[in-house]
């Protein structure tokens, strides 16, 4: 079964939901994307019934705290499991060069030497470049530079065993340079910082983000089949699913998904 397990759906400063990250599950394994901003990732994985021992592939989009700091905690957890023989195989972290440098620097500073020792051995930080393809279990994943206006950031296009394309655009607005990945995607994972009607309160454009309305227009233009919105503000959780879906659907004819934390979506 091919599933998307949303470990978190909130933006960097959210407190009522976890920072945006997810696990893309396939029959032969899967890949986690980002890890949020702290050891809250442990709680999310526990609640999602994802064992550390089954996480062998992780893609880190960029260096912002709400995406990378949880990775340090995963390394902190998996390294002792490797040492004690409870974790079998390797843990591969895919990222661009700036993320790799940041991870290595932070690990050296904050992790005990015996924990850090596994990095470079059974914990592999694999640098990927724009347009590079990697076989990740039974998926073919292409990593690409999203053309960030703030900090170097990569997205990914995962070709699933079923033939479906799941495209993650990271947490910034779409850049036309990535049309070859996003156009006609079966699933487009796109940030929506807030509703368009609330733009004065949340100032998404000043922060290089977009609204649910912007995401809907983009999905319609690109002809994608399913639009999934994440990386939102967290002040309207009770009505977020309904409100964001309605706004995006007002300009998009496909299916809109606005998941809650820990929601499981069959792809």
C-alpha positions as CSV (number, residue, x, y, z in Angstrom):
1,X,0.0,0.0,0.0
2,X,1.2,3.5,-0.8
3,X,0.4,6.0,1.9
4,X,1.3,9.5,3.1
5,X,1.6,9.7,6.9
6,X,1.6,13.4,8.0
7,X,3.7,13.6,11.1
8,X,3.3,17.4,11.3
9,X,1.4,20.1,9.4
10,X,2.3,23.4,11.0
11,X,4.7,26.2,10.2
12,X,7.9,27.1,12.1
13,X,6.1,28.9,15.0
14,X,3.2,26.5,15.4
15,X,2.5,25.2,19.0
16,X,-0.9,23.5,18.5
17,X,0.5,21.1,15.9
18,X,3.9,19.8,15.0
19,X,6.1,21.3,12.3
20,X,5.6,20.0,8.8
21,X,7.1,16.6,8.1
22,X,5.8,13.4,6.7
23,X,6.6,9.7,6.0
24,X,6.0,8.4,2.4
25,X,5.3,4.7,2.8
26,X,5.4,2.1,0.0
27,X,5.3,-1.7,0.0
28,X,9.1,-2.1,0.1
29,X,9.8,0.7,2.7
30,X,9.5,4.4,2.5
31,X,11.1,7.8,3.0
32,X,10.7,10.4,5.7
33,X,10.8,14.1,4.6
34,X,12.1,16.5,7.2
35,X,11.8,16.0,11.0
36,X,10.5,19.1,12.5
37,X,12.1,21.3,15.1
38,X,12.9,19.1,18.0
39,X,12.5,15.8,19.9
40,X,8.7,16.1,19.5
41,X,9.4,14.0,16.5
42,X,9.7,11.0,18.9
43,X,6.1,11.6,20.0
44,X,4.8,11.9,16.5
45,X,6.5,8.7,15.3
46,X,5.2,6.9,18.4
47,X,1.7,8.1,17.8
48,X,2.0,7.2,14.1
49,X,3.2,3.7,15.0
50,X,6.4,4.2,13.0
51,X,9.3,2.4,14.6
52,X,12.8,3.9,14.4
53,X,14.0,0.6,13.1
54,X,11.9,1.0,9.9
55,X,13.2,4.5,9.0
56,X,16.1,4.0,6.6
57,X,15.7,7.0,4.3
58,X,15.3,10.6,5.2
59,X,15.2,13.7,2.9
60,X,16.0,17.1,4.5
61,X,14.7,20.0,2.4
62,X,16.7,22.8,4.0
63,X,18.4,24.2,7.1
64,X,15.6,26.1,8.8
65,X,15.1,25.0,12.4
66,X,11.6,23.6,12.0
67,X,12.9,21.1,9.4
68,X,16.4,20.2,10.5
69,X,16.7,20.1,14.3
70,X,14.5,16.9,14.6
71,X,17.1,15.2,12.4
72,X,19.7,15.6,15.1
73,X,17.4,13.8,17.5
74,X,16.8,11.0,15.1
75,X,20.6,10.5,14.7
76,X,20.8,10.6,18.6
77,X,18.3,7.8,18.8
78,X,19.3,5.6,15.9
79,X,23.1,5.6,16.6
80,X,22.7,3.6,19.9
81,X,20.2,1.3,18.3
82,X,22.9,0.5,15.7
83,X,25.5,0.0,18.4
84,X,23.3,-2.4,20.3
85,X,22.3,-4.4,17.2
86,X,18.6,-3.4,17.3
87,X,18.8,-1.4,14.0
88,X,19.8,-3.3,10.9
89,X,21.1,-1.8,7.7
90,X,22.0,1.9,7.1
91,X,20.3,5.2,7.8
92,X,20.7,7.4,4.7
93,X,20.0,11.1,4.9
94,X,19.6,12.8,1.5
95,X,20.3,16.6,1.4
96,X,22.0,19.3,-0.5
97,X,25.5,20.5,0.4
98,X,24.5,23.3,2.8
99,X,22.3,20.9,4.9
100,X,25.1,18.3,4.9
101,X,27.5,20.9,6.3
102,X,25.0,22.1,8.9
103,X,24.2,18.6,10.1
104,X,27.8,17.6,10.4
105,X,28.6,20.8,12.3
106,X,25.7,20.5,14.7
107,X,26.3,16.8,15.3
108,X,29.9,17.4,16.2
109,X,28.9,20.1,18.6
110,X,25.9,18.6,20.4
111,X,26.3,14.8,20.2
112,X,28.6,12.7,22.3
113,X,31.6,11.3,20.4
114,X,30.3,7.7,20.7
115,X,27.0,8.8,19.1
116,X,28.6,10.8,16.4
117,X,30.9,7.9,15.5
118,X,28.1,6.3,13.5
119,X,27.9,9.3,11.2
120,X,29.8,8.4,8.1
121,X,29.6,4.6,8.9
122,X,26.1,3.3,9.3
123,X,24.5,6.7,9.2
124,X,25.2,8.2,5.8
125,X,24.7,11.8,4.9
126,X,24.4,11.7,1.2
127,X,24.8,14.9,-0.7
128,X,22.4,15.2,-3.7
129,X,22.5,17.8,-6.5
130,X,19.8,19.5,-8.6
131,X,18.1,16.9,-10.8
132,X,19.8,13.9,-9.3
133,X,17.8,10.7,-9.2
134,X,18.2,8.1,-6.4
135,X,16.6,4.7,-6.0
136,X,14.9,4.7,-2.5
137,X,13.6,1.2,-1.8
138,X,10.9,0.8,-4.5
139,X,10.7,4.5,-5.4
140,X,12.7,6.5,-7.9
141,X,13.2,9.9,-6.3
142,X,14.4,13.0,-8.1
143,X,15.7,15.8,-6.0
144,X,15.6,19.4,-7.3
145,X,16.4,23.0,-6.3
146,X,13.2,24.9,-5.8
147,X,14.8,28.2,-6.4
148,X,14.3,29.6,-2.9
149,X,14.4,33.3,-2.3
150,X,15.5,32.9,1.3
151,X,17.8,29.8,1.7
152,X,18.9,27.0,-0.6
153,X,16.1,24.5,-0.5
154,X,15.4,21.3,-2.4
155,X,12.1,19.5,-3.2
156,X,11.6,16.0,-4.5
157,X,9.5,14.1,-7.1
158,X,8.9,10.5,-5.9
159,X,7.8,8.0,-8.6
160,X,5.9,5.3,-6.7
161,X,5.7,1.6,-7.7
162,X,2.1,2.3,-8.9
163,X,3.5,4.9,-11.4
164,X,2.1,7.9,-9.5
165,X,4.2,11.0,-9.0
166,X,4.2,12.6,-5.5
167,X,5.9,16.1,-5.8
168,X,7.0,18.0,-2.7
169,X,7.6,21.7,-3.3
170,X,9.2,22.4,0.0
171,X,7.8,25.3,2.1
172,X,8.0,28.2,-0.4
173,X,5.9,29.3,-3.3
174,X,6.2,27.5,-6.6
175,X,9.0,28.5,-9.0
176,X,8.4,28.0,-12.7
177,X,11.8,26.4,-13.0
178,X,10.2,23.3,-11.5
179,X,7.4,23.0,-14.0
180,X,8.8,19.7,-15.4
181,X,8.3,18.1,-12.0
182,X,5.1,19.7,-10.9
183,X,3.0,19.8,-14.0
184,X,0.4,17.0,-14.1
185,X,1.6,15.5,-10.8
186,X,-0.7,13.0,-9.2
187,X,0.0,14.6,-5.8
188,X,1.3,18.1,-5.3
189,X,2.4,18.9,-1.7
190,X,2.3,22.7,-1.4
191,X,2.7,25.2,1.5
192,X,-0.3,27.4,2.3
193,X,0.7,29.7,5.2
194,X,-2.8,31.1,5.7
195,X,-6.1,31.9,4.1
196,X,-6.1,34.7,1.5
197,X,-8.7,36.6,3.6
198,X,-6.3,36.5,6.6
199,X,-3.2,37.7,4.6
200,X,-3.2,41.1,6.5
201,X,-2.9,39.3,9.8
202,X,-0.3,36.7,8.8
203,X,1.6,38.6,6.1
204,X,2.5,35.5,4.0
205,X,4.1,37.4,1.1
206,X,6.5,39.2,3.4
207,X,7.7,35.8,4.6
208,X,8.0,34.3,1.1
209,X,4.9,32.1,1.6
210,X,1.5,31.8,-0.1
211,X,-2.1,31.3,0.7
212,X,-4.6,28.5,0.1
213,X,-6.1,30.5,-2.7
214,X,-2.6,30.9,-4.3
215,X,-2.0,27.2,-4.0
216,X,-5.4,26.4,-5.6
217,X,-4.7,28.6,-8.6
218,X,-1.3,27.0,-9.0
219,X,-2.7,23.5,-8.9
220,X,-5.3,24.4,-11.5
221,X,-2.7,26.0,-13.8
222,X,-0.4,22.9,-13.5
223,X,-3.2,20.4,-14.0
224,X,-2.4,18.3,-10.9
225,X,-4.8,15.7,-9.7
226,X,-4.5,16.1,-5.9
227,X,-3.4,19.2,-4.0
228,X,-2.3,18.7,-0.4
229,X,-1.8,21.8,1.7
230,X,0.6,22.0,4.7
231,X,2.9,24.3,6.6
232,X,0.0,26.5,7.9
233,X,-0.6,28.8,10.8
234,X,-2.2,27.0,13.7
235,X,-4.7,29.4,15.1
236,X,-7.7,28.0,13.2
237,X,-7.2,24.2,13.7
238,X,-10.8,23.5,14.5
239,X,-11.9,24.8,11.1
240,X,-8.7,24.6,9.1
241,X,-9.6,21.6,7.0
242,X,-12.9,23.1,6.0
243,X,-11.8,26.6,5.4
244,X,-8.6,25.9,3.5
245,X,-10.3,23.3,1.4
246,X,-13.1,25.6,0.5
247,X,-10.7,28.5,-0.4
248,X,-8.4,26.3,-2.6
249,X,-11.4,24.5,-4.2
250,X,-13.0,27.8,-5.2
251,X,-10.3,28.1,-8.0
252,X,-9.2,24.4,-8.4
253,X,-11.3,21.6,-9.9
254,X,-9.2,18.7,-8.5
255,X,-9.2,17.1,-5.0
256,X,-8.0,19.2,-2.1
257,X,-6.5,17.7,1.0
258,X,-5.8,19.6,4.2
259,X,-4.5,16.9,6.6
260,X,-4.3,17.1,10.4
261,X,-1.2,15.9,12.2
262,X,-1.0,12.0,12.1
263,X,-3.5,11.7,9.3
264,X,-2.9,8.8,7.0
265,X,-3.7,9.3,3.3
266,X,-3.9,6.4,0.8
267,X,-2.3,7.5,-2.4
